[in-house]
Amino acid sequence: MLVKPTDNIPDIVIGRLPLYLRALGRLQQEGKEVTSSHELGNRLEISSAQIRKDLSHFGGFGKQGTGYRIEYLIEKLSTVLQVNQEWMVVVVGAGNLGIAISHYRGFQDRGFRIAHLFDESPEKIGARIGEFVVKPMRKLNDIVRRESIKIAMLAVPAEHAQSVADHLVEAGVQAILNYAPINISVPPDIQVQYIDPVTHLQHMTFYLSGE
Amino acid sequence: MLVKPTDNIPDIVIGRLPLYLRALGRLQQEGKEVTSSHELGNRLEISSAQIRKDLSHFGGFGKQGTGYRIEYLIEKLSTVLQVNQEWMVVVVGAGNLGIAISHYRGFQDRGFRIAHLFDESPEKIGARIGEFVVKPMRKLNDIVRRESIKIAMLAVPAEHAQSVADHLVEAGVQAILNYAPINISVPPDIQVQYIDPVTHLQHMTFYLSGE
């Protein structure tokens, strides 16, 4: 039984579902057909009780004692997360990071396709980066609206992140993955997630024995 | 008063300290000298009560009603997180992502310096990437040991991530930032953090109205 997402599912639970989906995909690649909350928990270093509890928000998906059918669980989690469809994504910023993102092959089979790469620098506009030709920012609004693109990745310097985010929201983008090391402010109905490697490094150095 | 880190501080609290540090750095760049838990909270979308509680684990740092002196708080949080020193970091994987990481200028002023870039592909070894010459994996052990390097960033394909992680741990690395979209297994005293943009994208699509 698939329960429709409701707003009483904690966001921290939603945040773990992509990890489950990734681990399940890996198990499937290894040729497995069935798994258990214990096996998933070992892979992810999350307790099996937590996993069962998280999945129970959506109606379960497995019978006690028989484990989970991997294919079925992948399908159900993909539906819950709405990645049983392909989302088009724009990347803003054609520096080293934007280029690396545009070349990354790991988006496509997990629900996302990079559709356009934008930059505002005259030297970059028109350049060919892999399969993309860098488009000027002034075309962003039209393209995003015309193609109903809902998701953007922000790979611009920190000082431009807020103004580009405003521009994206204005164009109709509803979710921003921000690689700039700065918090951006957006209307409450817009999703923002952050990728900042330094925050992860600093989290780990807390635990290291000093040099 | 600075309280020494102890193991009864929840890891989730430690994980927020780099966000506080980043926001404080930004406030300082804006020319501010004093801030409050309310101002920080607004920037980070974290409640001011949470911020005060988190900081109280380390003895406070501010007086009720007068706010926090930004420079002082930066210094104290940097000390707690041990980023009042510069950590050398190796990057393994000289593909697009490893190259982007090696060019990224945001590490240096936040406690980290990329010291070496490794790859195992004969076509990449010896290539010049910015200021780095790509070194062969067979030299990793010697270099990491000789220079007492404790931190590595893993930018290799998923299928190689575990074996490279084993190699890094063997060489004495204590903290790994893993960009490969796969969970790796390491001894309990080794820190691992993950960067996987797709998990963030999938987290956000849960909330989007379908196409």
HADDOCK unambig.tbl for C-alpha pairs under 7 A between the chains (distance, minus, plus):
assign (segid A and resid 14 and name CA) (segid B and resid 203 and name CA) 6.24 0.50 0.50
assign (segid A and resid 15 and name CA) (segid B and resid 203 and name CA) 5.39 0.50 0.50
assign (segid A and resid 18 and name CA) (segid B and resid 199 and name CA) 5.05 0.50 0.50
assign (segid A and resid 18 and name CA) (segid B and resid 202 and name CA) 6.08 0.50 0.50
assign (segid A and resid 18 and name CA) (segid B and resid 203 and name CA) 6.60 0.50 0.50
assign (segid A and resid 19 and name CA) (segid B and resid 199 and name CA) 6.64 0.50 0.50
assign (segid A and resid 43 and name CA) (segid B and resid 183 and name CA) 6.64 0.50 0.50
assign (segid A and resid 44 and name CA) (segid B and resid 183 and name CA) 6.47 0.50 0.50
assign (segid A and resid 80 and name CA) (segid B and resid 206 and name CA) 6.61 0.50 0.50
assign (segid A and resid 81 and name CA) (segid B and resid 202 and name CA) 6.13 0.50 0.50
assign (segid A and resid 81 and name CA) (segid B and resid 203 and name CA) 6.96 0.50 0.50
assign (segid A and resid 81 and name CA) (segid B and resid 205 and name CA) 5.95 0.50 0.50
assign (segid A and resid 81 and name CA) (segid B and resid 206 and name CA) 4.30 0.50 0.50
assign (segid A and resid 82 and name CA) (segid B and resid 205 and name CA) 5.99 0.50 0.50
assign (segid A and resid 82 and name CA) (segid B and resid 206 and name CA) 5.83 0.50 0.50
assign (segid A and resid 83 and name CA) (segid B and resid 202 and name CA) 6.85 0.50 0.50
assign (segid A and resid 96 and name CA) (segid B and resid 100 and name CA) 4.96 0.50 0.50
assign (segid A and resid 97 and name CA) (segid B and resid 100 and name CA) 5.26 0.50 0.50
assign (segid A and resid 100 and name CA) (segid B and resid 96 and name CA) 4.96 0.50 0.50
assign (segid A and resid 100 and name CA) (segid B and resid 97 and name CA) 5.25 0.50 0.50
assign (segid A and resid 100 and name CA) (segid B and resid 100 and name CA) 6.32 0.50 0.50
assign (segid A and resid 107 and name CA) (segid B and resid 198 and name CA) 6.48 0.50 0.50
assign (segid A and resid 175 and name CA) (segid B and resid 204 and name CA) 6.41 0.50 0.50
assign (segid A and resid 177 and name CA) (segid B and resid 201 and name CA) 6.98 0.50 0.50
assign (segid A and resid 183 and name CA) (segid B and resid 43 and name CA) 6.61 0.50 0.50
assign (segid A and resid 183 and name CA) (segid B and resid 44 and name CA) 6.44 0.50 0.50
assign (segid A and resid 191 and name CA) (segid B and resid 204 and name CA) 6.09 0.50 0.50
assign (segid A and resid 193 and name CA) (segid B and resid 200 and name CA) 6.24 0.50 0.50
assign (segid A and resid 198 and name CA) (segid B and resid 107 and name CA) 6.50 0.50 0.50
assign (segid A and resid 199 and name CA) (segid B and resid 18 and name CA) 5.05 0.50 0.50
assign (segid A and resid 199 and name CA) (segid B and resid 19 and name CA) 6.64 0.50 0.50
assign (segid A and resid 200 and name CA) (segid B and resid 193 and name CA) 6.24 0.50 0.50
assign (segid A and resid 201 and name CA) (segid B and resid 177 and name CA) 6.97 0.50 0.50
assign (segid A and resid 202 and name CA) (segid B and resid 18 and name CA) 6.10 0.50 0.50
assign (segid A and resid 202 and name CA) (segid B and resid 81 and name CA) 6.13 0.50 0.50
assign (segid A and resid 202 and name CA) (segid B and resid 83 and name CA) 6.85 0.50 0.50
assign (segid A and resid 203 and name CA) (segid B and resid 14 and name CA) 6.25 0.50 0.50
assign (segid A and resid 203 and name CA) (segid B and resid 15 and name CA) 5.40 0.50 0.50
assign (segid A and resid 203 and name CA) (segid B and resid 18 and name CA) 6.61 0.50 0.50
assign (segid A and resid 203 and name CA) (segid B and resid 81 and name CA) 6.97 0.50 0.50
assign (segid A and resid 204 and name CA) (segid B and resid 175 and name CA) 6.43 0.50 0.50
assign (segid A and resid 204 and name CA) (segid B and resid 191 and name CA) 6.11 0.50 0.50
assign (segid A and resid 205 and name CA) (segid B and resid 81 and name CA) 5.96 0.50 0.50
assign (segid A and resid 205 and name CA) (segid B and resid 82 and name CA) 6.01 0.50 0.50
assign (segid A and resid 206 and name CA) (segid B and resid 80 and name CA) 6.61 0.50 0.50
assign (segid A and resid 206 and name CA) (segid B and resid 81 and name CA) 4.30 0.50 0.50
assign (segid A and resid 206 and name CA) (segid B and resid 82 and name CA) 5.84 0.50 0.50
